[in-house]
Amino acid sequence: MGTKMALDDAVNGNADLDDVDISRPSAARVYDFWLGGANNFAVDREIGQKIVDAVPEVPAAARANRSFLRRAVQWCLAHGIDQFLDLGSGIPTVGNVHEVAQQGNPHARIAYVDNEPVAVAHSKNLLRGNPYASITHADLRDVDAVLTADGVAGLLDFDRPIALLTLMVLQYFPDDEETTELVRRYHEKLPSGSVHLVSHVTADDPVVDGGTAARMSQAMATPTYARDHDAFEALLGGAPLVEPGVVFAQEWNPDQNNSEPENSCVYVAIARID
């Protein structure tokens, strides 16, 4: 109830959201629905349920991605990286980067970036009073605008390594040279010793064939491009990968005591930025 009220508060009476069409589904809010959250509207739940009806494993995939996020952030902290730049962050619900990172290091710094007004407005509410976390309203395709924004440049120390996160984000960008160049530009501008945490929907998983992936794309307001193993790895531009490399989400250094789904239809990796 409290979380749902927070979402309503973020929308109602917010001048920044006057032109937002909340009758259209949002990828961020549909993802929240799959995670069992309350930060979504009826249109998001309707589309989210249609996708689940077509691919019942989708909620498990969302949870597997969130579980990877937790393990990957903990890996970063264990390797001395305590700054995080989360692109296309969506709504920072339970278990997101700042909660995981600041549980391990209260002074860990997290800069969220998203271009959806509802997600940004709600993020401001959730992050209020947290001096080490920010949300920036920007399009991640404008690399310079993102990296010079007050919520990024004013929070992160670019003389120390930074963990770049693009979790379930690059799947909304076409499989072309422009997307690869976008990733390269972020890698080029981040300090030596930084890493790139990335996850991406794939049709390589036997649960999700190409036809199903196409139907998922058509259901969402934003087209989805389900890359195969080679296309996913190509996005990283040949950057060296942390073991075990490109694997399904449930296979990346799984916790011994936590059960992971058998299938996730999500590839993940951590690339080193030298």
Sequence and secondary structure as in RCSB ss.txt:
>XXXX:A:sequence
MGTKMALDDAVNGNADLDDVDISRPSAARVYDFWLGGANNFAVDREIGQKIVDAVPEVPAAARANRSFLRRAVQW
CLAHGIDQFLDLGSGIPTVGNVHEVAQQGNPHARIAYVDNEPVAVAHSKNLLRGNPYASITHADLRDVDAVLTAD
GVAGLLDFDRPIALLTLMVLQYFPDDEETTELVRRYHEKLPSGSVHLVSHVTADDPVVDGGTAARMSQAMATPTY
ARDHDAFEALLGGAPLVEPGVVFAQEWNPDQNNSEPENSCVYVAIARID
>XXXX:A:secstr
 HHHHHHHHHHTT GGGTT  TTS  HHHHHHHHTT S   HHHHHHHHHHHHH TTHHHHHHHHHHHHHHHHHH
HHHTT  EEEEET     TT HHHHHHHH TT EEEEEE  HHHHHHHHHHHTT TTEEEEE  TT HHHHHHSH
HHHTTS TTS  EEEEET GGGS SSHHHHHHHHHHHHHS TTEEEEEEEE S STTS HHHHHHHHHHSSS   
   HHHHHHHTTT  B TT SEEGGGSS  SSS   S   EEEEEEEE 
